[in-house]
Amino acid sequence: MVRMLEGTTRSADEVVALIPPNLVECTVEKVAVNAVMAGCRPEYLPVVLTAVEAICSDEFNMHGVLATTMSVGPVLVVNGPIAASIGMNSGINVLGHGNRANATIGRAVQLVIRNIGGGAPGGIDRATLGHVGKQGFCFAEDEDASPWNSLSEERGFDRTQSTVTAFCGEGPSLVIDQLSRSPESLTRSLAASLRTTISPRVVTGMDAMLVISPEHMARYRDAGWDRTRFLAELDEHLMFDTDEIIVGADGIEDGLPPGLAGHRLPKFRPGGLLVVHAGGSAGLFSAIIGGWLNGPAGSDPVTREITP
């Protein structure tokens, strides 16, 4: 325990956050206790502390994330120099097991919510199905091999800063495209999968995260596309004719209210699709992590700078 606290310059009795759902004061020491139980090394503690602060913000709305019956939980993306210095994985099996830092940082954050805040499954945690990532979902972005700005740069930081971005998401869904050789074709292919995120009849209400693998990213690098062009092209393919997804269309009783007929709406709100580069160098696969309600009624992504 004493050794874990050596991983931060912060005082052991400093209050990090009020932990939902019971809004219990949580000190650095209490976070450290849960980090030990999760299997963290001391050098991981600053990341855990910052992640706890991020998910306990009003914007992220951890209480709402716990209480929803949807299968969502915190997804943590680490950017900046600290990812490499503590040995985080941004490559092969990036969304899976096998890396101590990735696994234990996410686990420590979940233990803080459960052990200190009281957010246990079957209590305030009302997820109908849940997903395995609710045990801890944390990974690093592969910034060095990406031709684009990183996630944290898009959110106002620079590459000299280490950050954690907390996103409320479900488990990842694989996207396979092994034949597209042009960025135009691959963008259409990714859009086709993104259109079904959460539900093909849900638009504007829920965010998502797209994790683009190196082999897919190569299509955009080779063609000279930057992130701005990619998102502009993608947005064109993510517009919906509401007549096709209103209640009763195609004999499906679920859908948009009839009053929204005759419109075109985007799948995601402006800025609602977060794009990250990560994964192994071989394999023409990417992944979609569907989100939850966005904005004041739900959860917004939160990015915080990691401090020692």
C-alpha positions as CSV (number, residue, x, y, z in Angstrom):
1,M,0.0,0.0,0.0
2,V,2.8,2.4,0.9
3,R,4.6,1.5,-2.2
4,M,1.5,2.2,-4.3
5,L,1.2,5.7,-2.9
6,E,4.8,6.3,-4.0
7,G,3.4,6.3,-7.6
8,T,1.9,9.8,-7.1
9,T,3.0,13.1,-5.6
10,R,-0.6,13.8,-4.3
11,S,-1.3,13.6,-0.6
12,A,-2.9,10.4,0.6
13,D,-5.8,12.3,2.3
14,E,-6.6,14.4,-0.8
15,V,-10.2,14.0,-1.9
16,V,-10.2,12.8,-5.5
17,A,-14.0,12.8,-6.1
18,L,-17.4,12.0,-4.7
19,I,-18.1,8.4,-5.9
20,P,-21.5,7.6,-7.2
21,P,-24.1,6.3,-6.5
22,N,-23.7,6.9,-2.8
23,L,-21.5,10.1,-3.3
24,V,-18.9,8.9,-0.9
25,E,-15.8,11.0,-0.4
26,C,-12.8,9.1,-2.0
27,T,-9.3,10.0,-1.1
28,V,-6.1,9.2,-3.0
29,E,-5.4,6.5,-0.4
30,K,-8.7,4.8,-1.0
31,V,-8.1,4.8,-4.7
32,A,-4.6,3.3,-4.0
33,V,-6.2,0.5,-2.0
34,N,-8.4,-0.5,-4.9
35,A,-5.5,-0.2,-7.3
36,V,-3.6,-2.7,-5.2
37,M,-6.5,-5.1,-5.3
38,A,-6.7,-4.7,-9.1
39,G,-3.1,-5.6,-9.5
40,C,-1.8,-2.2,-10.6
41,R,1.8,-1.1,-10.3
42,P,2.6,2.2,-8.5
43,E,3.3,4.0,-11.8
44,Y,-0.2,3.3,-13.0
45,L,-1.8,5.2,-10.1
46,P,-1.8,8.7,-11.7
47,V,-3.8,7.2,-14.6
48,V,-6.3,5.6,-12.2
49,L,-6.7,8.8,-10.2
50,T,-7.4,10.9,-13.3
51,A,-9.8,8.3,-14.7
52,V,-11.8,8.3,-11.5
53,E,-12.0,12.1,-11.6
54,A,-13.2,11.9,-15.2
55,I,-16.0,9.4,-14.7
56,C,-17.1,11.2,-11.5
57,S,-17.6,14.5,-13.3
58,D,-21.1,15.9,-13.9
59,E,-20.5,15.6,-17.7
60,F,-19.8,11.9,-17.6
61,N,-22.7,11.2,-15.2
62,M,-21.5,7.9,-13.7
63,H,-24.7,7.5,-11.7
64,G,-26.7,7.5,-14.8
65,V,-24.3,5.1,-16.5
66,L,-24.8,2.7,-13.6
67,A,-28.5,3.0,-13.4
68,T,-29.3,2.5,-17.1
69,T,-30.5,-1.0,-18.2
70,M,-28.3,-0.6,-21.3
71,S,-25.1,-2.6,-21.5
72,V,-22.6,0.3,-21.1
73,G,-19.8,1.3,-18.8
74,P,-16.6,3.5,-18.8
75,V,-14.2,3.0,-21.7
76,L,-10.9,4.7,-21.0
77,V,-8.5,5.8,-23.8
78,V,-5.0,6.9,-22.7
79,N,-2.9,9.3,-24.8
80,G,0.5,10.9,-24.5
81,P,3.9,9.9,-23.2
82,I,2.6,8.1,-20.1
83,A,1.1,5.3,-22.2
84,A,4.6,4.1,-23.4
85,S,6.3,4.8,-20.1
86,I,4.0,2.5,-18.1
87,G,3.9,-0.1,-20.9
88,M,0.3,0.2,-22.1
89,N,-0.8,-1.8,-25.1
90,S,-1.9,0.1,-28.3
91,G,-1.2,-2.8,-30.7
92,I,-2.0,-6.5,-31.0
93,N,-5.1,-7.5,-29.0
94,V,-5.5,-3.9,-27.9
95,L,-9.1,-4.3,-26.8
96,G,-8.4,-7.7,-25.2
97,H,-6.4,-9.3,-22.5
98,G,-2.7,-9.8,-21.9
99,N,-1.4,-6.4,-20.9
100,R,-1.1,-5.7,-17.2
101,A,-1.5,-1.9,-17.4
102,N,-4.5,-1.9,-19.7
103,A,-6.3,-4.6,-17.6
104,T,-5.6,-3.4,-14.1
105,I,-6.2,0.4,-14.6
106,G,-9.7,-0.3,-15.9
107,R,-10.3,-2.9,-13.2
108,A,-9.1,-0.4,-10.5
109,V,-11.6,2.2,-11.6
110,Q,-14.4,-0.3,-11.6
111,L,-13.5,-1.4,-8.1
112,V,-13.6,2.2,-6.8
113,I,-17.1,2.5,-8.1
114,R,-18.2,-0.8,-6.6
115,N,-16.3,-0.8,-3.3
116,I,-16.4,2.9,-2.4
117,G,-19.4,4.2,-4.2
118,G,-21.7,1.2,-3.8
119,G,-22.3,0.7,-7.5
120,A,-22.7,-3.1,-7.4
121,P,-24.5,-5.2,-10.1
122,G,-28.0,-5.9,-9.0
123,G,-28.1,-2.8,-6.8
124,I,-27.9,0.5,-8.6
125,D,-26.2,-1.2,-11.5
126,R,-29.3,-2.3,-13.5
127,A,-27.7,-3.4,-16.8
128,T,-30.0,-6.0,-18.4
129,L,-27.1,-7.8,-20.0
130,G,-23.9,-5.9,-19.3
131,H,-20.6,-6.8,-21.1
132,V,-17.3,-8.2,-20.1
133,G,-15.6,-4.7,-20.5
134,K,-17.5,-3.6,-17.4
135,Q,-14.8,-5.5,-15.5
136,G,-12.4,-2.9,-16.8
137,F,-12.0,-1.4,-20.3
138,C,-8.9,0.6,-20.9
139,F,-6.4,0.9,-23.8
140,A,-3.9,3.3,-25.3
141,E,-4.1,5.0,-28.7
142,D,-1.3,4.2,-31.2
143,E,-0.3,7.8,-31.9
144,D,3.1,7.3,-33.3
145,A,1.9,5.2,-36.3
146,S,-1.1,7.3,-37.1
147,P,-1.1,9.9,-39.9
148,W,-3.9,11.8,-38.0
149,N,-4.2,13.9,-35.0
150,S,-4.7,11.8,-31.9
151,L,-8.0,11.7,-29.9
152,S,-6.6,13.9,-27.2
153,E,-5.4,16.5,-29.8
154,E,-8.8,16.6,-31.3
155,R,-10.1,17.3,-27.8
156,G,-7.8,20.3,-27.2
157,F,-4.6,18.8,-25.8
158,D,-1.2,18.3,-27.4
159,R,1.1,15.3,-27.7
160,T,3.3,16.4,-24.8
161,Q,0.4,16.0,-22.5
162,S,-0.8,12.7,-21.1
163,T,-4.5,12.3,-20.9
164,V,-7.4,9.9,-20.2
165,T,-10.6,10.1,-22.2
166,A,-13.6,8.5,-20.5
167,F,-16.3,7.4,-22.9
168,C,-19.5,5.6,-22.0
169,G,-19.7,2.6,-24.2
170,E,-20.8,-1.0,-24.8
171,G,-18.6,-3.9,-25.9
172,P,-16.7,-3.6,-29.2
173,S,-18.2,-4.9,-32.5
174,L,-15.9,-6.1,-35.2
175,V,-16.0,-4.5,-38.7
176,I,-14.5,-6.6,-41.5
177,D,-13.5,-5.2,-44.8
178,Q,-10.7,-7.2,-46.5
179,L,-11.2,-6.0,-50.1
180,S,-11.5,-2.2,-50.1
181,R,-8.3,-0.7,-51.6
182,S,-9.6,2.9,-51.9
183,P,-10.5,5.2,-49.1
184,E,-13.8,5.9,-50.7
185,S,-14.8,2.2,-50.6
186,L,-13.6,1.7,-47.1
187,T,-15.4,4.8,-45.8
188,R,-18.7,3.5,-47.3
189,S,-18.0,0.1,-45.7
190,L,-17.3,1.6,-42.3
191,A,-20.4,3.8,-42.6
192,A,-22.6,0.8,-43.4
193,S,-21.6,-0.8,-40.1
194,L,-21.8,2.5,-38.1
195,R,-25.4,2.9,-39.3
196,T,-26.4,-0.2,-37.3
197,T,-24.7,1.0,-34.1
198,I,-27.1,0.4,-31.1
199,S,-29.9,0.1,-33.6
200,P,-30.3,1.0,-37.3
201,R,-33.4,3.0,-36.2
202,V,-31.7,5.2,-33.7
203,V,-30.2,8.5,-34.9
204,T,-28.7,11.6,-33.3
205,G,-29.3,10.3,-29.7
206,M,-26.2,8.1,-29.1
207,D,-22.5,8.6,-29.5
208,A,-20.0,5.9,-30.7
209,M,-16.3,5.3,-30.9
210,L,-14.6,3.9,-34.0
211,V,-11.3,2.2,-33.5
212,I,-9.4,2.1,-36.8
213,S,-6.7,-0.6,-37.2
214,P,-3.3,0.1,-38.9
215,E,-4.1,-1.8,-42.1
216,H,-7.4,0.1,-42.5
217,M,-5.7,3.4,-41.7
218,A,-3.1,2.6,-44.4
219,R,-5.9,3.2,-47.0
220,Y,-6.2,6.8,-45.8
221,R,-2.5,7.4,-45.3
222,D,-1.7,6.2,-48.8
223,A,-4.4,8.5,-50.3
224,G,-3.4,11.5,-48.3
225,W,-6.7,11.8,-46.4
226,D,-6.6,13.6,-43.1
227,R,-9.1,13.2,-40.2
228,T,-11.2,16.2,-41.4
229,R,-11.7,14.8,-44.9
230,F,-12.5,11.3,-43.5
231,L,-15.1,12.6,-41.2
232,A,-16.7,14.8,-43.8
233,E,-16.9,11.9,-46.3
234,L,-18.2,9.6,-43.5
235,D,-20.9,12.0,-42.4
236,E,-22.3,12.0,-46.0
237,H,-22.9,8.3,-45.7
238,L,-24.4,8.5,-42.2
239,M,-27.5,10.5,-43.1
240,F,-30.9,8.8,-42.8
241,D,-34.1,9.4,-44.6
242,T,-36.5,9.4,-41.6
243,D,-39.3,7.9,-43.7
244,E,-37.4,4.6,-43.6
245,I,-37.0,4.4,-39.8
246,I,-40.2,5.9,-38.4
247,V,-42.6,3.8,-36.3
248,G,-44.2,1.2,-38.6
249,A,-41.8,1.5,-41.5
250,D,-41.0,-2.0,-43.0
251,G,-43.4,-3.5,-40.5
252,I,-41.3,-2.7,-37.5
253,E,-43.1,-1.1,-34.5
254,D,-39.9,0.5,-33.2
255,G,-38.6,3.7,-34.7
256,L,-38.8,7.5,-34.7
257,P,-42.1,9.3,-34.0
258,P,-44.3,9.8,-37.1
259,G,-43.9,13.5,-36.7
260,L,-40.3,13.3,-37.9
261,A,-41.2,11.9,-41.3
262,G,-39.9,13.7,-44.3
263,H,-36.5,14.7,-42.8
264,R,-32.9,13.7,-43.2
265,L,-31.0,13.2,-39.9
266,P,-27.4,12.3,-39.1
267,K,-26.6,9.1,-37.3
268,F,-24.5,10.9,-34.7
269,R,-24.6,14.4,-33.3
270,P,-21.7,16.8,-34.4
271,G,-18.6,15.5,-32.7
272,G,-20.4,12.4,-31.4
273,L,-18.2,9.9,-33.2
274,L,-14.8,9.6,-31.5
275,V,-12.1,8.1,-33.8
276,V,-9.1,6.3,-32.4
277,H,-6.1,4.5,-34.1
278,A,-5.1,1.2,-32.4
279,G,-4.6,-2.5,-33.0
280,G,-2.1,-5.0,-34.5
281,S,-0.3,-4.3,-37.7
282,A,-1.9,-7.3,-39.5
283,G,-5.6,-7.7,-40.1
284,L,-8.1,-5.8,-42.1
285,F,-10.5,-5.2,-39.2
286,S,-11.7,-2.2,-37.2
287,A,-14.1,-2.0,-34.3
288,I,-17.1,0.1,-33.2
289,I,-17.9,0.8,-29.6
290,G,-21.5,1.9,-29.3
291,G,-22.3,4.6,-26.8
292,W,-25.2,5.7,-24.6
293,L,-27.5,8.8,-24.6
294,N,-25.4,11.8,-25.2
295,G,-25.6,15.3,-23.8
296,P,-27.3,16.6,-20.6
297,A,-29.7,13.7,-20.5
298,G,-27.0,11.1,-20.6
299,S,-23.2,11.0,-20.7
300,D,-20.6,13.2,-22.5
301,P,-17.0,12.0,-23.1
302,V,-14.6,13.6,-20.7
303,T,-10.8,14.1,-21.3
304,R,-8.5,15.0,-18.4
305,E,-4.8,15.7,-18.2
306,I,-2.9,13.1,-16.1
307,T,-0.8,14.8,-13.4
308,P,1.7,13.0,-11.2
